[in-house]
Amino acid sequence: MTGAALANLAEGLTGPPEHSAVGASTAVFTCLGLMSAYSWRERLYLPQHWGRRWAPLVAGVALLGWTGSAGEGTDLVAHLAGFTTGVLLGVAVASGASRRWLERVPQWLTGAAALAEIAVAWAFALRS
């Protein structure tokens, strides 16, 4: 959710003022980028063929191109921003220091943070 919010914020700051978007597909592509990068980072130092090592990122980019660019009126910038943000977060979360820190955070706290993020987003949306 945080990655999608960051991607939507980046698009909102760089896009034209008359553009409006819900951002649900941005969240989907953020998740795709995050999963692709996390899987890639996990395999980075394994002794295997380079094709297997890079397959998660290649598959993520292929899915982005296949499902993220279909139809007229598709928000390509939002999809690309979501995927890019997800990749950056996936690489960060897969690093050793981040992983050790995240393992100590209780799940109830992460759930509460996710609910708070949704509440803040709705508060901003209804205020506009």
C-alpha positions as CSV (number, residue, x, y, z in Angstrom):
1,M,0.0,0.0,0.0
2,T,2.8,2.4,0.8
3,G,4.4,1.8,-2.5
4,A,1.2,2.5,-4.4
5,A,0.7,5.6,-2.4
6,L,4.2,6.8,-3.2
7,A,3.7,6.0,-6.9
8,N,0.4,7.9,-7.0
9,L,2.0,10.8,-5.2
10,A,4.8,10.9,-7.8
11,E,2.3,10.8,-10.6
12,G,0.2,13.5,-9.0
13,L,3.1,15.8,-8.6
14,T,4.4,15.3,-12.1
15,G,1.2,14.9,-14.1
16,P,-1.2,17.6,-15.4
17,P,-3.5,19.1,-12.8
18,E,-6.7,18.0,-14.6
19,H,-5.7,14.3,-14.5
20,S,-7.4,12.2,-11.8
21,A,-7.0,8.5,-11.1
22,V,-8.2,6.1,-8.5
23,G,-4.9,4.2,-8.2
24,A,-6.1,0.6,-7.8
25,S,-4.2,-0.6,-10.8
26,T,-1.1,1.3,-9.5
27,A,-1.3,-0.8,-6.4
28,V,-1.5,-4.0,-8.5
29,F,1.6,-3.1,-10.5
30,T,3.4,-2.0,-7.3
31,C,2.8,-5.5,-5.9
32,L,4.0,-7.0,-9.2
33,G,7.2,-5.0,-9.0
34,L,7.7,-5.8,-5.4
35,M,7.3,-9.6,-5.9
36,S,9.5,-9.6,-9.0
37,A,12.3,-7.6,-7.3
38,Y,12.1,-9.6,-4.0
39,S,12.3,-12.9,-5.9
40,W,15.2,-11.7,-8.0
41,R,17.1,-10.4,-5.0
42,E,16.7,-13.7,-3.2
43,R,18.2,-15.5,-6.2
44,L,21.0,-13.0,-6.9
45,Y,23.8,-14.9,-5.2
46,L,22.7,-18.5,-5.8
47,P,25.0,-20.6,-8.0
48,Q,22.6,-20.9,-11.0
49,H,22.4,-19.9,-14.6
50,W,21.9,-16.2,-15.2
51,G,18.6,-16.8,-16.9
52,R,17.1,-18.4,-13.8
53,R,18.5,-15.7,-11.6
54,W,17.0,-12.9,-13.7
55,A,13.7,-14.6,-14.6
56,P,11.6,-13.0,-11.9
57,L,12.4,-9.5,-13.1
58,V,12.0,-10.4,-16.7
59,A,8.7,-12.0,-16.0
60,G,7.6,-8.9,-14.1
61,V,8.5,-6.6,-16.9
62,A,6.7,-8.9,-19.4
63,L,3.5,-8.9,-17.3
64,L,3.7,-5.1,-16.9
65,G,3.9,-4.8,-20.7
66,W,1.3,-7.4,-21.4
67,T,-1.4,-6.3,-18.8
68,G,-0.4,-2.7,-18.1
69,S,-0.6,-1.3,-21.6
70,A,-3.8,-2.7,-23.0
71,G,-6.7,-0.5,-24.1
72,E,-7.2,3.2,-24.8
73,G,-7.1,5.5,-21.8
74,T,-4.8,3.2,-19.9
75,D,-2.7,5.2,-17.4
76,L,0.7,4.0,-18.5
77,V,2.6,6.5,-16.3
78,A,0.8,5.2,-13.2
79,H,1.4,1.6,-14.1
80,L,5.1,2.2,-14.7
81,A,5.4,4.3,-11.6
82,G,3.8,1.6,-9.5
83,F,6.0,-1.1,-10.9
84,T,9.2,1.0,-10.4
85,T,8.2,1.8,-6.9
86,G,7.5,-1.8,-6.2
87,V,10.9,-2.9,-7.6
88,L,12.7,-0.3,-5.4
89,L,10.8,-1.5,-2.3
90,G,11.3,-5.2,-3.2
91,V,15.1,-4.7,-3.4
92,A,15.1,-2.7,-0.2
93,V,13.0,-5.3,1.8
94,A,15.1,-8.2,0.5
95,S,18.3,-6.7,1.8
96,G,19.7,-8.3,5.0
97,A,19.4,-5.2,7.2
98,S,15.8,-4.5,6.3
99,R,14.8,-8.1,6.6
100,R,16.3,-8.4,10.1
101,W,14.5,-5.2,11.2
102,L,11.2,-6.3,9.7
103,E,11.3,-9.7,11.4
104,R,11.2,-7.9,14.8
105,V,8.1,-5.8,13.9
106,P,4.9,-7.4,15.3
107,Q,2.2,-8.2,12.7
108,W,-0.5,-6.3,14.6
109,L,1.6,-3.1,14.2
110,T,1.9,-3.6,10.5
111,G,-1.8,-4.3,10.2
112,A,-2.6,-1.1,12.2
113,A,-0.2,0.9,9.9
114,A,-2.0,-0.4,6.8
115,L,-5.4,0.5,8.2
116,A,-4.1,4.0,9.2
117,E,-2.7,4.5,5.7
118,I,-6.1,3.7,4.2
119,A,-7.9,6.0,6.7
120,V,-5.4,8.9,5.9
121,A,-5.9,8.3,2.1
122,W,-9.7,8.5,2.5
123,A,-9.5,11.5,4.7
124,F,-7.5,13.3,1.9
125,A,-9.8,12.0,-0.8
126,L,-13.0,13.2,1.0
127,R,-11.5,16.6,1.9
128,S,-10.9,17.5,-1.8
